[in-house]
């Protein structure tokens, strides 16, 4: 197997999904930037197999205005170090009992997602969510992540080339990181909003500031 980071070295018996046995074998790290955010109302159906990208086509539809379908937002974001809740055990020992995570996500404002952003601003939390990284990792497990606190802002920049941009913030609790899976075929192209996304997770915009049609 050729090393993903140092192509001049080779490693025998090195599995990219395990810790390397040889010091010269370094697994190629996955990109971590969050590039897609999926919101699924409680009234919507869960995907039959959340690790199958095609299964999400049955439950996600940005063009449907009912709560029977989920929404998918393209943009960029990340999660900072969680706040840890510690409990003192005796005089010396401590244990971390819970972690509080903050997800921050930016997405262009469009006719398809404006109402959703307004609902988030109102604090309506009748949904679970998943997030997908540029490394093709989908986080959220079979039933999704329950938000604890939600908010969104949509500032209007003063620059000549600025466009409407929403910043979404979700806080959630967990003992450990959300369950994740490698789903390389998850929503490669957003067929619901007609937008194409580049490798960095950015929306491709043409000269007229219209989304490129699929």
N, C-alpha and C positions, 0 to 999 in steps of 0.2 A: 504493500500500500504506500503510495507517495504521500508524504507529509503535506497537509494543506497550507501550512504557513511557510515552511522551509522546503521548497521543491527540490533542493539539491540533496536532501536526505531521504532515506527510505526506512520503513519500519515494518518488520515482519510480526504478524500476530497482534497488531494493534487495532482494537475496535474503537471507532470514533465515539461510540456511546458509553465507553468505560474509561476509567482512569488509565493512562498509558503506563505500560510496564517498563519501557525503556526511556531514559531521560531525553533522548533525541526525538522521541515521538510526541508531538504536541497536537492534540485534536484542534481542528479549525473551529474557532468560536463562532456562534451564531450572532447575527445582528440583533440588537435589542430594541431599537426604536419601535414604538407602537404606531402602526400605520392604518389600522382599521378598528372601529369600535362598533359592536353589535348590541342593540337594545331590543329585548324581547318582552312585550307586555305579558302580564300574567294570563290574559285571555288567549294568547297565541299558543299554538302547538310547539312543543319542543322538537328539535330534529331527531329523527329515528336513530341516527348515529352521529354524535357531535364531532367525531374525529374524521368524518367523511365530508369533504368540502361540498360535494354535490347534494348532500342531504339538506344543506342550509337553503338551497333554492326553493324548497317547499314551504319554508317558514319565514323567509325574509323577502320583503317586496316594498321598496321605497315609493312606488307609484300607487299603492293601495292605501287609502286613508282610514281604513278600519283598524281596530286593535287586534284583529285576527292575525296580523302579520307583524314581523319585527322590522327594524330599520338597521341599515348599515351605513356608517359614516366613514369617509376616507379623510385622512389628514396626517398629523404627526403628534406624538406625545410620549410620555414616559411616566415612570413611577419612582419617586425618590425613596430614600431609606425610610422604612416604617418607624412609627413611634412604638416603642416596646413597653408593655405593661409588666412590671416586675413585682414579685411577691417575696418577702423576706422569709426564709426558712431557718429558724434558729438565729444565732448571733452572726453567722458568717455567710451561709449559703443563700443564694437567691435563685429564683426560677422565673423564666419569662412565660407568662400565662396567655398572653394575647398580643397581637400586633395590629396596629392601625395603619392602613395604607392610604396613600393619596395618589390618584391617577389624574394627570393633567393632559388634556387633549385639545388640539386646535384643528378646526375644520372650516372651510369656506362656507359662508352662508348662502343658501340657495332657496328657491321656491319650494323644493322638496323637503328641506329640513328646518325651515323657519318656525313652523308650528311646534316641532319637537323641541327646539331650543327654548321657546317660550314656556313650554310645559316644564322643562328642567328648571327654568328660572323661578317658576311657581312652587318648586319643591315636590312635584308629583313623583312618587317613587313606586308606582305600581308596575315594576319591571325588574328583570334581572339582566345582567350584561356580561359580555365576553370581550376580550381584547386580543388583537392579532399583531404579531411583530413582523418586522422586515426579515427576520430569520425563519419565517413560516411556522412560528409557534403560536398556537391558539390556547388562551388561558380562560378557564371558567368551568371546566368539567361538564358533566352531563346536564346539570340543572342551572348553571350560571352562577354569577356572583350577586349577592343581595347588597344594594347600596345602603350606606348608613346616612350619609349627608350628600346632597347633590346641589350643584349651582352652575350657572353659566353666565358669561358676560359676552357682549357683542360690541366692542368698541369700534368706532369709525375713525380710521387714521386720516391724518391731514395731508399725507403725501399725494403727489399727482398720480402715482401708480398704485396706491393702496386700494385694497378691496375689502369687502365685508368679511370679517373673520370672527368666528365664535370660539371662545375658550371655555371648555367644559371641565368641571372638576368633580370627581366622584371619590368619596371616602368610603372605605369598607374595612371590616374586621376579619381576622383570620388567625388561626394558631400557627399556620405555615403559609407558604406561597400557594396561590390557587393552583388547582390541578391543571396540567397543561399537556398538549399533544402536538406532535409534528404533523401539520396539515398543509402540505405544499400546494394543494389544489383549491384552497379556500378563497373564493371570490377574487380571482386574479384580475378580472375586469368587472367593474360595477355595471352590470347590465340594467340595473334598475334606474339609475340616474343618467345613464349615457355618458359617464365620465371615464376617461382613461387615466391610469395612475402609473407613474414611472417607478423605477427600481427603488427610489428613495421614499416612496409613499406620497409624492407630491402630485396634485392634480395638474394634468397637462392643459394649458390654456392657449387658445389661438390668438391671433393678432386683434381680434374683435372682442376679446375677453369672454368668448363663449366656450363652453365645454366641447371638446372634440367628440363627434358622434362615433359610436361603435360601428 
